[in-house]
Amino acid sequence: MRRVFFCVVFCLTFLPLELHAQILRHPEGCPRRAFCGCGASVHLFGRPVRELFLAKNWFRFPRTAPAHNMVAVRRGHVFVLKQPVSGSTWLVYDANSGGRQTRLHHRSIAGYTIVNPHGASRMAFANSSH
């Protein structure tokens, strides 16, 4: 009985989120490994921004509240917020989300810092033409 209960709880908790996952094309111009920052820059700015390949460089953008096309950042990973789902769960564009795949899927933003890549920042290179 416990095993059945565990399976039901697991399925109701985790599977519905993964049913909404969509595998997307690898971001153009990005390396095959460690490409979350590159993928986010392609998604937001239309091109790879070399200075944003490292997740830690996204911390230079100003902090903000979660909203469409804001970026969730933590040590070693970034992803782009698309729309709220429930509570701290958002539909996100997540390059290098696991298995070197790019996904549009539900993900919790708990523990992430939210930054505004479109606001005034010390990252003028993101908006400059290279």
CNS distance restraints for C-alpha pairs under 8 A (distance, minus, plus):
assign (resid   1 and name CA) (resid   5 and name CA) 6.26 0.50 0.50
assign (resid   2 and name CA) (resid   6 and name CA) 6.10 0.50 0.50
assign (resid   3 and name CA) (resid   7 and name CA) 6.21 0.50 0.50
assign (resid   4 and name CA) (resid   8 and name CA) 6.22 0.50 0.50
assign (resid   5 and name CA) (resid   9 and name CA) 6.17 0.50 0.50
assign (resid   6 and name CA) (resid  10 and name CA) 5.97 0.50 0.50
assign (resid   7 and name CA) (resid  11 and name CA) 6.04 0.50 0.50
assign (resid   8 and name CA) (resid  12 and name CA) 6.13 0.50 0.50
assign (resid   9 and name CA) (resid  13 and name CA) 5.96 0.50 0.50
assign (resid  10 and name CA) (resid  14 and name CA) 5.87 0.50 0.50
assign (resid  10 and name CA) (resid  15 and name CA) 7.43 0.50 0.50
assign (resid  11 and name CA) (resid  15 and name CA) 5.04 0.50 0.50
assign (resid  11 and name CA) (resid  16 and name CA) 7.32 0.50 0.50
assign (resid  12 and name CA) (resid  16 and name CA) 6.55 0.50 0.50
assign (resid  13 and name CA) (resid  17 and name CA) 7.91 0.50 0.50
assign (resid  14 and name CA) (resid  18 and name CA) 6.87 0.50 0.50
assign (resid  15 and name CA) (resid  19 and name CA) 6.22 0.50 0.50
assign (resid  16 and name CA) (resid  20 and name CA) 6.99 0.50 0.50
assign (resid  17 and name CA) (resid  21 and name CA) 7.16 0.50 0.50
assign (resid  17 and name CA) (resid 105 and name CA) 7.40 0.50 0.50
assign (resid  17 and name CA) (resid 106 and name CA) 5.77 0.50 0.50
assign (resid  18 and name CA) (resid 105 and name CA) 7.10 0.50 0.50
assign (resid  18 and name CA) (resid 106 and name CA) 7.32 0.50 0.50
assign (resid  20 and name CA) (resid 105 and name CA) 5.94 0.50 0.50
assign (resid  20 and name CA) (resid 106 and name CA) 7.03 0.50 0.50
assign (resid  21 and name CA) (resid 103 and name CA) 6.40 0.50 0.50
assign (resid  21 and name CA) (resid 104 and name CA) 5.68 0.50 0.50
assign (resid  21 and name CA) (resid 105 and name CA) 4.22 0.50 0.50
assign (resid  21 and name CA) (resid 106 and name CA) 6.95 0.50 0.50
assign (resid  22 and name CA) (resid 103 and name CA) 5.42 0.50 0.50
assign (resid  22 and name CA) (resid 104 and name CA) 5.14 0.50 0.50
assign (resid  22 and name CA) (resid 105 and name CA) 6.31 0.50 0.50
assign (resid  23 and name CA) (resid 101 and name CA) 6.80 0.50 0.50
assign (resid  23 and name CA) (resid 102 and name CA) 5.85 0.50 0.50
assign (resid  23 and name CA) (resid 103 and name CA) 4.58 0.50 0.50
assign (resid  23 and name CA) (resid 104 and name CA) 6.60 0.50 0.50
assign (resid  24 and name CA) (resid 101 and name CA) 7.49 0.50 0.50
assign (resid  24 and name CA) (resid 102 and name CA) 5.30 0.50 0.50
assign (resid  24 and name CA) (resid 103 and name CA) 5.51 0.50 0.50
assign (resid  24 and name CA) (resid 104 and name CA) 7.05 0.50 0.50
assign (resid  25 and name CA) (resid 102 and name CA) 6.66 0.50 0.50
assign (resid  26 and name CA) (resid  30 and name CA) 7.68 0.50 0.50
assign (resid  26 and name CA) (resid  39 and name CA) 7.95 0.50 0.50
assign (resid  26 and name CA) (resid  95 and name CA) 7.76 0.50 0.50
assign (resid  26 and name CA) (resid 101 and name CA) 7.11 0.50 0.50
assign (resid  26 and name CA) (resid 102 and name CA) 6.17 0.50 0.50
assign (resid  27 and name CA) (resid  38 and name CA) 7.73 0.50 0.50
assign (resid  27 and name CA) (resid  39 and name CA) 5.31 0.50 0.50
assign (resid  27 and name CA) (resid  42 and name CA) 6.66 0.50 0.50
assign (resid  27 and name CA) (resid  43 and name CA) 7.82 0.50 0.50
assign (resid  27 and name CA) (resid  95 and name CA) 7.62 0.50 0.50
assign (resid  27 and name CA) (resid 102 and name CA) 7.84 0.50 0.50
assign (resid  28 and name CA) (resid  42 and name CA) 7.44 0.50 0.50
assign (resid  28 and name CA) (resid  47 and name CA) 7.88 0.50 0.50
assign (resid  28 and name CA) (resid  48 and name CA) 7.87 0.50 0.50
assign (resid  29 and name CA) (resid  47 and name CA) 7.52 0.50 0.50
assign (resid  29 and name CA) (resid  48 and name CA) 6.22 0.50 0.50
assign (resid  30 and name CA) (resid  35 and name CA) 6.16 0.50 0.50
assign (resid  30 and name CA) (resid  38 and name CA) 5.78 0.50 0.50
assign (resid  30 and name CA) (resid  39 and name CA) 6.63 0.50 0.50
assign (resid  30 and name CA) (resid  48 and name CA) 6.66 0.50 0.50
assign (resid  31 and name CA) (resid  35 and name CA) 5.91 0.50 0.50
assign (resid  31 and name CA) (resid  38 and name CA) 7.97 0.50 0.50
assign (resid  32 and name CA) (resid 100 and name CA) 7.26 0.50 0.50
assign (resid  33 and name CA) (resid  96 and name CA) 7.71 0.50 0.50
assign (resid  33 and name CA) (resid 100 and name CA) 6.66 0.50 0.50
assign (resid  34 and name CA) (resid  96 and name CA) 6.76 0.50 0.50
assign (resid  35 and name CA) (resid  39 and name CA) 5.90 0.50 0.50
assign (resid  35 and name CA) (resid  53 and name CA) 6.59 0.50 0.50
assign (resid  35 and name CA) (resid  95 and name CA) 6.61 0.50 0.50
assign (resid  35 and name CA) (resid  96 and name CA) 5.90 0.50 0.50
assign (resid  36 and name CA) (resid  40 and name CA) 6.17 0.50 0.50
assign (resid  36 and name CA) (resid  53 and name CA) 7.13 0.50 0.50
assign (resid  36 and name CA) (resid  55 and name CA) 7.45 0.50 0.50
assign (resid  36 and name CA) (resid  77 and name CA) 6.34 0.50 0.50
assign (resid  36 and name CA) (resid  78 and name CA) 5.95 0.50 0.50
assign (resid  36 and name CA) (resid  79 and name CA) 6.91 0.50 0.50
assign (resid  36 and name CA) (resid  94 and name CA) 7.03 0.50 0.50
assign (resid  36 and name CA) (resid  95 and name CA) 4.62 0.50 0.50
assign (resid  36 and name CA) (resid  96 and name CA) 5.11 0.50 0.50
assign (resid  36 and name CA) (resid  97 and name CA) 7.61 0.50 0.50
assign (resid  37 and name CA) (resid  41 and name CA) 6.25 0.50 0.50
assign (resid  37 and name CA) (resid  52 and name CA) 5.48 0.50 0.50
assign (resid  37 and name CA) (resid  53 and name CA) 4.29 0.50 0.50
assign (resid  37 and name CA) (resid  54 and name CA) 5.82 0.50 0.50
assign (resid  37 and name CA) (resid  55 and name CA) 5.54 0.50 0.50
assign (resid  37 and name CA) (resid  58 and name CA) 7.99 0.50 0.50
assign (resid  37 and name CA) (resid  77 and name CA) 7.31 0.50 0.50
assign (resid  37 and name CA) (resid  78 and name CA) 6.07 0.50 0.50
assign (resid  37 and name CA) (resid  79 and name CA) 7.73 0.50 0.50
assign (resid  37 and name CA) (resid  95 and name CA) 7.74 0.50 0.50
assign (resid  38 and name CA) (resid  42 and name CA) 6.25 0.50 0.50
assign (resid  38 and name CA) (resid  48 and name CA) 5.41 0.50 0.50
assign (resid  38 and name CA) (resid  49 and name CA) 6.47 0.50 0.50
assign (resid  38 and name CA) (resid  50 and name CA) 7.06 0.50 0.50
assign (resid  38 and name CA) (resid  52 and name CA) 6.24 0.50 0.50
assign (resid  38 and name CA) (resid  53 and name CA) 4.65 0.50 0.50
assign (resid  38 and name CA) (resid  54 and name CA) 7.98 0.50 0.50
assign (resid  39 and name CA) (resid  43 and name CA) 6.10 0.50 0.50
assign (resid  39 and name CA) (resid  48 and name CA) 7.19 0.50 0.50
assign (resid  39 and name CA) (resid  94 and name CA) 7.95 0.50 0.50
assign (resid  39 and name CA) (resid  95 and name CA) 5.33 0.50 0.50
assign (resid  39 and name CA) (resid  96 and name CA) 7.95 0.50 0.50
assign (resid  40 and name CA) (resid  44 and name CA) 6.09 0.50 0.50
assign (resid  40 and name CA) (resid  78 and name CA) 7.32 0.50 0.50
assign (resid  40 and name CA) (resid  79 and name CA) 6.23 0.50 0.50
assign (resid  40 and name CA) (resid  80 and name CA) 6.33 0.50 0.50
assign (resid  40 and name CA) (resid  93 and name CA) 7.70 0.50 0.50
assign (resid  40 and name CA) (resid  94 and name CA) 7.63 0.50 0.50
assign (resid  40 and name CA) (resid  95 and name CA) 6.78 0.50 0.50
assign (resid  41 and name CA) (resid  45 and name CA) 5.46 0.50 0.50
assign (resid  41 and name CA) (resid  46 and name CA) 6.98 0.50 0.50
assign (resid  41 and name CA) (resid  47 and name CA) 6.37 0.50 0.50
assign (resid  41 and name CA) (resid  48 and name CA) 5.53 0.50 0.50
assign (resid  41 and name CA) (resid  49 and name CA) 5.86 0.50 0.50
assign (resid  41 and name CA) (resid  52 and name CA) 6.79 0.50 0.50
assign (resid  42 and name CA) (resid  46 and name CA) 4.52 0.50 0.50
assign (resid  42 and name CA) (resid  47 and name CA) 4.27 0.50 0.50
assign (resid  42 and name CA) (resid  48 and name CA) 4.96 0.50 0.50
assign (resid  42 and name CA) (resid  49 and name CA) 7.40 0.50 0.50
assign (resid  43 and name CA) (resid  47 and name CA) 7.55 0.50 0.50
assign (resid  44 and name CA) (resid  69 and name CA) 7.37 0.50 0.50
assign (resid  45 and name CA) (resid 126 and name CA) 7.50 0.50 0.50
assign (resid  45 and name CA) (resid 127 and name CA) 7.63 0.50 0.50
assign (resid  49 and name CA) (resid  53 and name CA) 6.91 0.50 0.50
assign (resid  49 and name CA) (resid 125 and name CA) 7.99 0.50 0.50
assign (resid  49 and name CA) (resid 126 and name CA) 6.39 0.50 0.50
assign (resid  51 and name CA) (resid  57 and name CA) 7.06 0.50 0.50
assign (resid  51 and name CA) (resid 125 and name CA) 7.83 0.50 0.50
assign (resid  51 and name CA) (resid 126 and name CA) 7.99 0.50 0.50
assign (resid  52 and name CA) (resid  57 and name CA) 5.75 0.50 0.50
assign (resid  52 and name CA) (resid  58 and name CA) 6.41 0.50 0.50
assign (resid  52 and name CA) (resid 126 and name CA) 7.93 0.50 0.50
assign (resid  53 and name CA) (resid  57 and name CA) 7.79 0.50 0.50
assign (resid  54 and name CA) (resid  58 and name CA) 7.60 0.50 0.50
assign (resid  54 and name CA) (resid  76 and name CA) 7.53 0.50 0.50
assign (resid  55 and name CA) (resid  59 and name CA) 7.68 0.50 0.50
assign (resid  55 and name CA) (resid  73 and name CA) 6.84 0.50 0.50
assign (resid  55 and name CA) (resid  74 and name CA) 7.25 0.50 0.50
assign (resid  55 and name CA) (resid  75 and name CA) 6.59 0.50 0.50
assign (resid  55 and name CA) (resid  76 and name CA) 5.38 0.50 0.50
assign (resid  55 and name CA) (resid  77 and name CA) 5.38 0.50 0.50
assign (resid  55 and name CA) (resid  78 and name CA) 5.88 0.50 0.50
assign (resid  56 and name CA) (resid  60 and name CA) 7.97 0.50 0.50
assign (resid  56 and name CA) (resid  73 and name CA) 7.73 0.50 0.50
assign (resid  56 and name CA) (resid  74 and name CA) 7.45 0.50 0.50
assign (resid  56 and name CA) (resid  75 and name CA) 6.20 0.50 0.50
assign (resid  56 and name CA) (resid  76 and name CA) 6.88 0.50 0.50
assign (resid  58 and name CA) (resid  73 and name CA) 6.80 0.50 0.50
assign (resid  58 and name CA) (resid  78 and name CA) 7.89 0.50 0.50
assign (resid  58 and name CA) (resid 115 and name CA) 7.48 0.50 0.50
assign (resid  58 and name CA) (resid 117 and name CA) 7.85 0.50 0.50
assign (resid  59 and name CA) (resid  73 and name CA) 6.94 0.50 0.50
assign (resid  59 and name CA) (resid 113 and name CA) 7.97 0.50 0.50
assign (resid  59 and name CA) (resid 115 and name CA) 7.05 0.50 0.50
assign (resid  60 and name CA) (resid 121 and name CA) 6.97 0.50 0.50
assign (resid  60 and name CA) (resid 122 and name CA) 6.29 0.50 0.50
assign (resid  60 and name CA) (resid 123 and name CA) 6.63 0.50 0.50
assign (resid  61 and name CA) (resid 115 and name CA) 5.70 0.50 0.50
assign (resid  61 and name CA) (resid 116 and name CA) 5.95 0.50 0.50
assign (resid  61 and name CA) (resid 117 and name CA) 5.81 0.50 0.50
assign (resid  61 and name CA) (resid 119 and name CA) 7.44 0.50 0.50
assign (resid  61 and name CA) (resid 120 and name CA) 7.72 0.50 0.50
assign (resid  61 and name CA) (resid 121 and name CA) 5.28 0.50 0.50
assign (resid  61 and name CA) (resid 122 and name CA) 6.73 0.50 0.50
assign (resid  61 and name CA) (resid 123 and name CA) 6.61 0.50 0.50
assign (resid  62 and name CA) (resid 115 and name CA) 5.47 0.50 0.50
assign (resid  62 and name CA) (resid 116 and name CA) 5.70 0.50 0.50
assign (resid  62 and name CA) (resid 117 and name CA) 7.59 0.50 0.50
assign (resid  62 and name CA) (resid 119 and name CA) 6.91 0.50 0.50
assign (resid  62 and name CA) (resid 120 and name CA) 7.26 0.50 0.50
assign (resid  62 and name CA) (resid 121 and name CA) 6.12 0.50 0.50
assign (resid  63 and name CA) (resid 113 and name CA) 7.24 0.50 0.50
assign (resid  63 and name CA) (resid 114 and name CA) 5.79 0.50 0.50
assign (resid  63 and name CA) (resid 115 and name CA) 4.36 0.50 0.50
assign (resid  63 and name CA) (resid 116 and name CA) 6.25 0.50 0.50
assign (resid  64 and name CA) (resid  70 and name CA) 7.97 0.50 0.50
assign (resid  64 and name CA) (resid 114 and name CA) 5.70 0.50 0.50
assign (resid  64 and name CA) (resid 115 and name CA) 5.25 0.50 0.50
assign (resid  64 and name CA) (resid 116 and name CA) 5.95 0.50 0.50
assign (resid  65 and name CA) (resid 114 and name CA) 6.35 0.50 0.50
assign (resid  65 and name CA) (resid 115 and name CA) 7.67 0.50 0.50
assign (resid  66 and name CA) (resid  70 and name CA) 6.40 0.50 0.50
assign (resid  66 and name CA) (resid  81 and name CA) 7.43 0.50 0.50
assign (resid  66 and name CA) (resid 114 and name CA) 6.12 0.50 0.50
assign (resid  67 and name CA) (resid  81 and name CA) 6.63 0.50 0.50
assign (resid  67 and name CA) (resid  82 and name CA) 7.46 0.50 0.50
assign (resid  67 and name CA) (resid  83 and name CA) 7.16 0.50 0.50
assign (resid  67 and name CA) (resid  84 and name CA) 7.87 0.50 0.50
assign (resid  68 and name CA) (resid  81 and name CA) 5.48 0.50 0.50
assign (resid  68 and name CA) (resid  82 and name CA) 4.80 0.50 0.50
assign (resid  68 and name CA) (resid  83 and name CA) 5.77 0.50 0.50
assign (resid  69 and name CA) (resid  80 and name CA) 5.72 0.50 0.50
assign (resid  69 and name CA) (resid  81 and name CA) 5.17 0.50 0.50
assign (resid  69 and name CA) (resid  82 and name CA) 5.70 0.50 0.50
assign (resid  70 and name CA) (resid  80 and name CA) 5.93 0.50 0.50
assign (resid  70 and name CA) (resid  81 and name CA) 5.51 0.50 0.50
assign (resid  70 and name CA) (resid  82 and name CA) 7.92 0.50 0.50
assign (resid  70 and name CA) (resid 114 and name CA) 6.65 0.50 0.50
assign (resid  70 and name CA) (resid 115 and name CA) 5.93 0.50 0.50
assign (resid  70 and name CA) (resid 116 and name CA) 5.15 0.50 0.50
assign (resid  70 and name CA) (resid 117 and name CA) 6.58 0.50 0.50
assign (resid  71 and name CA) (resid  78 and name CA) 6.70 0.50 0.50
assign (resid  71 and name CA) (resid  79 and name CA) 5.70 0.50 0.50
assign (resid  71 and name CA) (resid  80 and name CA) 4.55 0.50 0.50
assign (resid  71 and name CA) (resid  81 and name CA) 5.91 0.50 0.50
assign (resid  71 and name CA) (resid 114 and name CA) 5.54 0.50 0.50
assign (resid  71 and name CA) (resid 115 and name CA) 5.30 0.50 0.50
assign (resid  71 and name CA) (resid 116 and name CA) 6.46 0.50 0.50
assign (resid  71 and name CA) (resid 117 and name CA) 7.01 0.50 0.50
assign (resid  72 and name CA) (resid  78 and name CA) 5.50 0.50 0.50
assign (resid  72 and name CA) (resid  79 and name CA) 5.43 0.50 0.50
assign (resid  72 and name CA) (resid  80 and name CA) 6.29 0.50 0.50
assign (resid  72 and name CA) (resid  81 and name CA) 7.00 0.50 0.50
assign (resid  72 and name CA) (resid 109 and name CA) 6.73 0.50 0.50
assign (resid  72 and name CA) (resid 112 and name CA) 5.52 0.50 0.50
assign (resid  72 and name CA) (resid 113 and name CA) 5.57 0.50 0.50
assign (resid  72 and name CA) (resid 114 and name CA) 4.58 0.50 0.50
assign (resid  72 and name CA) (resid 115 and name CA) 6.51 0.50 0.50
assign (resid  73 and name CA) (resid  77 and name CA) 6.06 0.50 0.50
assign (resid  73 and name CA) (resid  78 and name CA) 4.54 0.50 0.50
assign (resid  73 and name CA) (resid  79 and name CA) 6.93 0.50 0.50
assign (resid  73 and name CA) (resid 112 and name CA) 5.31 0.50 0.50
assign (resid  73 and name CA) (resid 113 and name CA) 5.12 0.50 0.50
assign (resid  73 and name CA) (resid 114 and name CA) 6.23 0.50 0.50
assign (resid  73 and name CA) (resid 115 and name CA) 7.35 0.50 0.50
assign (resid  74 and name CA) (resid  78 and name CA) 6.51 0.50 0.50
assign (resid  74 and name CA) (resid 111 and name CA) 7.48 0.50 0.50
assign (resid  74 and name CA) (resid 112 and name CA) 5.23 0.50 0.50
assign (resid  74 and name CA) (resid 113 and name CA) 6.31 0.50 0.50
assign (resid  78 and name CA) (resid  94 and name CA) 7.50 0.50 0.50
assign (resid  79 and name CA) (resid  92 and name CA) 6.60 0.50 0.50
assign (resid  79 and name CA) (resid  93 and name CA) 5.90 0.50 0.50
assign (resid  79 and name CA) (resid  94 and name CA) 4.79 0.50 0.50
assign (resid  79 and name CA) (resid  95 and name CA) 6.78 0.50 0.50
assign (resid  80 and name CA) (resid  92 and name CA) 5.49 0.50 0.50
assign (resid  80 and name CA) (resid  93 and name CA) 5.04 0.50 0.50
assign (resid  80 and name CA) (resid  94 and name CA) 6.51 0.50 0.50
assign (resid  81 and name CA) (resid  90 and name CA) 6.54 0.50 0.50
assign (resid  81 and name CA) (resid  91 and name CA) 6.44 0.50 0.50
assign (resid  81 and name CA) (resid  92 and name CA) 4.64 0.50 0.50
assign (resid  81 and name CA) (resid  93 and name CA) 6.53 0.50 0.50
assign (resid  82 and name CA) (resid  90 and name CA) 7.02 0.50 0.50
assign (resid  82 and name CA) (resid  91 and name CA) 5.45 0.50 0.50
assign (resid  82 and name CA) (resid  92 and name CA) 5.13 0.50 0.50
assign (resid  82 and name CA) (resid  93 and name CA) 6.82 0.50 0.50
assign (resid  83 and name CA) (resid  90 and name CA) 5.66 0.50 0.50
assign (resid  83 and name CA) (resid  91 and name CA) 5.21 0.50 0.50
assign (resid  83 and name CA) (resid  92 and name CA) 7.16 0.50 0.50
assign (resid  84 and name CA) (resid  88 and name CA) 7.75 0.50 0.50
assign (resid  84 and name CA) (resid  89 and name CA) 6.40 0.50 0.50
assign (resid  84 and name CA) (resid  90 and name CA) 4.33 0.50 0.50
assign (resid  84 and name CA) (resid  91 and name CA) 6.15 0.50 0.50
assign (resid  85 and name CA) (resid  89 and name CA) 5.48 0.50 0.50
assign (resid  85 and name CA) (resid  90 and name CA) 4.95 0.50 0.50
assign (resid  85 and name CA) (resid  91 and name CA) 6.37 0.50 0.50
assign (resid  85 and name CA) (resid 106 and name CA) 7.49 0.50 0.50
assign (resid  86 and name CA) (resid  90 and name CA) 6.98 0.50 0.50
assign (resid  88 and name CA) (resid 108 and name CA) 5.35 0.50 0.50
assign (resid  88 and name CA) (resid 109 and name CA) 5.61 0.50 0.50
assign (resid  88 and name CA) (resid 110 and name CA) 6.16 0.50 0.50
assign (resid  89 and name CA) (resid 106 and name CA) 6.29 0.50 0.50
assign (resid  89 and name CA) (resid 107 and name CA) 5.27 0.50 0.50
assign (resid  89 and name CA) (resid 108 and name CA) 4.18 0.50 0.50
assign (resid  89 and name CA) (resid 109 and name CA) 6.24 0.50 0.50
assign (resid  90 and name CA) (resid 106 and name CA) 5.36 0.50 0.50
assign (resid  90 and name CA) (resid 107 and name CA) 5.47 0.50 0.50
assign (resid  90 and name CA) (resid 108 and name CA) 6.21 0.50 0.50
assign (resid  90 and name CA) (resid 109 and name CA) 7.08 0.50 0.50
assign (resid  91 and name CA) (resid 104 and name CA) 6.76 0.50 0.50
assign (resid  91 and name CA) (resid 105 and name CA) 5.32 0.50 0.50
assign (resid  91 and name CA) (resid 106 and name CA) 4.38 0.50 0.50
assign (resid  91 and name CA) (resid 107 and name CA) 6.40 0.50 0.50
assign (resid  92 and name CA) (resid 103 and name CA) 7.89 0.50 0.50
assign (resid  92 and name CA) (resid 104 and name CA) 5.52 0.50 0.50
assign (resid  92 and name CA) (resid 105 and name CA) 5.56 0.50 0.50
assign (resid  92 and name CA) (resid 106 and name CA) 6.09 0.50 0.50
assign (resid  92 and name CA) (resid 107 and name CA) 6.62 0.50 0.50
assign (resid  93 and name CA) (resid 102 and name CA) 7.50 0.50 0.50
assign (resid  93 and name CA) (resid 103 and name CA) 6.06 0.50 0.50
assign (resid  93 and name CA) (resid 104 and name CA) 4.71 0.50 0.50
assign (resid  93 and name CA) (resid 105 and name CA) 6.93 0.50 0.50
assign (resid  94 and name CA) (resid 102 and name CA) 5.64 0.50 0.50
assign (resid  94 and name CA) (resid 103 and name CA) 5.22 0.50 0.50
assign (resid  94 and name CA) (resid 104 and name CA) 6.15 0.50 0.50
assign (resid  94 and name CA) (resid 105 and name CA) 7.46 0.50 0.50
assign (resid  95 and name CA) (resid 100 and name CA) 7.90 0.50 0.50
assign (resid  95 and name CA) (resid 101 and name CA) 6.56 0.50 0.50
assign (resid  95 and name CA) (resid 102 and name CA) 4.11 0.50 0.50
assign (resid  95 and name CA) (resid 103 and name CA) 6.32 0.50 0.50
assign (resid  96 and name CA) (resid 100 and name CA) 4.79 0.50 0.50
assign (resid  96 and name CA) (resid 101 and name CA) 5.09 0.50 0.50
assign (resid  96 and name CA) (resid 102 and name CA) 5.24 0.50 0.50
assign (resid  96 and name CA) (resid 103 and name CA) 7.83 0.50 0.50
assign (resid  97 and name CA) (resid 101 and name CA) 5.82 0.50 0.50
assign (resid  97 and name CA) (resid 102 and name CA) 5.84 0.50 0.50
assign (resid  97 and name CA) (resid 103 and name CA) 6.45 0.50 0.50
assign (resid  98 and name CA) (resid 102 and name CA) 7.88 0.50 0.50
assign (resid 117 and name CA) (resid 121 and name CA) 7.92 0.50 0.50
assign (resid 123 and name CA) (resid 127 and name CA) 7.88 0.50 0.50
assign (resid 124 and name CA) (resid 128 and name CA) 6.41 0.50 0.50
assign (resid 125 and name CA) (resid 129 and name CA) 7.80 0.50 0.50
